[in-house]
């Protein structure tokens, strides 16, 4: 009896130097090149990506997650972690843990050296998710795909200023 050949599974080993980075920028403050690590190999509850931030830039605004923990493993470069009201220097070999929470766990990695800050960002991939942005007073809500997940799967993706919130019963007359 012959069997159909079974195609081999992709290797679970990823070489960071073989990843193709995609760059995103916004204004003068934000820039990063990144590549997904976990999702292409089938991970759905764990997110990971390689991130390279140019000197003087941050990848994302200062933010906190209410549903997801994050961890950053610094591979090279120098940077500063904003974490709540504190600031910490980070460099190669540092591991940063940012648990879910409010403004007290808001975080941002900023490249401060003359070389890019290169790190692996790891996240739980829980959804729905609510995020806060203390610098701008925004709130974001996602459902269908966690932050960093497949945007095409999102059923809800809304960002707004907290000051624009309405009462629970607003518009429900009747």
C-alpha positions in Angstrom: 0.0 0.0 0.0 1.4 3.4 -0.9 0.7 6.6 1.0 0.4 10.1 -0.3 3.6 11.9 0.4 3.2 14.3 3.4 4.7 17.7 2.9 7.1 18.6 5.6 6.1 21.1 8.2 8.0 24.4 8.1 10.9 24.5 10.5 10.0 26.0 13.9 13.4 27.7 14.0 13.6 31.3 12.8 16.9 33.1 12.0 16.5 36.8 12.8 19.0 37.7 10.1 16.9 36.1 7.4 13.7 38.0 8.2 12.4 40.7 5.8 11.8 43.9 7.6 8.9 46.3 6.7 9.3 49.9 7.7 6.5 52.1 9.2 6.9 55.8 10.0 4.7 58.6 11.3 5.9 62.2 11.5 9.3 63.0 13.0 9.0 61.0 16.2 8.0 57.5 15.1 9.8 55.0 12.9 10.5 51.3 13.0 11.3 48.4 10.8 9.8 45.1 11.8 9.1 41.5 10.9 6.7 39.0 12.3 8.2 35.9 14.0 5.4 33.9 15.7 2.4 34.3 13.4 4.0 33.0 10.2 4.7 29.7 12.0 1.2 29.4 13.2 1.2 30.9 16.7 -2.2 32.4 17.6 -1.9 33.1 21.3 1.7 34.4 21.3 2.9 37.3 19.3 6.6 38.0 18.5 8.3 40.4 16.1 11.7 41.7 15.4 11.8 45.5 15.8 14.6 47.9 14.8 14.1 51.6 15.8 16.4 54.3 14.3 18.3 56.6 16.6 16.2 59.3 18.2 12.9 57.5 17.3 10.2 55.4 19.0 8.3 52.7 17.3 4.9 53.5 18.9 3.4 56.1 21.2 3.5 55.7 25.0 0.7 53.3 25.7 -0.7 50.6 28.1 -2.5 47.4 27.4 -5.4 46.3 29.6 -5.5 42.8 28.3 -2.0 41.9 27.1 1.4 41.5 28.6 4.5 42.4 26.6 8.2 41.6 26.9 11.1 43.1 25.0 14.5 41.3 24.6 17.1 43.9 23.6 19.5 42.5 21.0 21.6 45.6 20.2 21.7 49.3 20.5 21.0 51.7 23.4 17.6 52.9 24.4 15.4 54.3 27.0 12.3 52.6 28.4 9.5 54.9 29.5 7.5 52.9 32.0 4.7 54.6 33.9 6.3 57.8 35.5 9.8 56.3 35.3 12.6 56.1 32.7 15.2 53.3 32.5 18.2 52.8 30.3 18.3 49.6 28.2 21.0 48.0 26.1 21.9 44.6 24.6 21.0 41.8 27.1 18.2 43.7 28.8 14.8 42.1 29.2 11.9 44.4 29.8 8.6 43.1 31.1 5.5 45.3 30.7 2.4 43.7 32.3 -1.1 44.7 31.4 -2.5 47.6 33.4 -3.3 51.3 33.2 -1.1 54.4 33.1 1.2 52.8 35.7 2.3 50.2 33.1 2.3 52.5 30.1 5.5 51.9 28.1 7.6 53.1 25.2 11.0 52.1 23.9 13.1 55.0 22.4 16.4 54.5 20.6 18.9 56.9 22.2 22.3 55.6 20.9 24.0 56.2 17.6 22.9 52.8 16.2 19.4 51.4 15.9 17.8 49.9 18.9 17.0 46.2 17.9 14.8 44.0 20.0 12.3 41.1 19.9 8.9 42.2 21.2 6.8 39.3 22.6 3.1 39.6 23.5 0.2 37.6 24.6 -2.4 37.9 21.9 -5.6 38.4 23.8 -8.6 40.1 22.3 -10.6 42.1 22.8 -8.1 44.6 24.0 -8.4 48.2 25.3 -5.3 50.4 25.2 -4.6 53.8 26.8 -2.3 56.5 25.5 -1.5 58.8 28.4 0.4 61.4 26.4 -2.5 62.1 24.0 -5.5 61.1 26.2 -6.6 58.5 23.6 -8.2 55.1 24.2 -8.3 52.3 21.5 -10.4 49.2 21.4 -9.9 46.1 19.3 -11.9 43.0 18.8 -11.4 40.1 16.4 -7.6 40.4 16.4 -5.3 41.6 19.1 -2.9 44.5 18.6 -0.2 43.3 16.2 -2.6 40.7 14.8 -4.2 40.4 11.4 -6.1 43.7 10.9 -8.4 42.0 8.3 -9.9 39.9 11.1 -10.8 42.9 13.2 -14.5 43.4 13.8 -13.9 46.5 15.9 -11.0 48.9 15.7 -11.7 52.3 17.3 -9.5 55.1 18.7 -10.9 58.1 20.4 -10.1 60.7 23.0 -11.3 59.8 26.4 -12.8 63.3 26.8 -15.2 62.4 23.9 -16.8 59.5 25.8 -20.6 59.6 26.2 -22.8 58.3 29.1 -23.8 54.7 28.8 -27.4 55.6 28.2 -26.7 58.4 25.6 -28.8 57.9 22.5 -30.9 55.1 24.1 -34.0 57.2 24.7 -37.2 55.4 24.4 
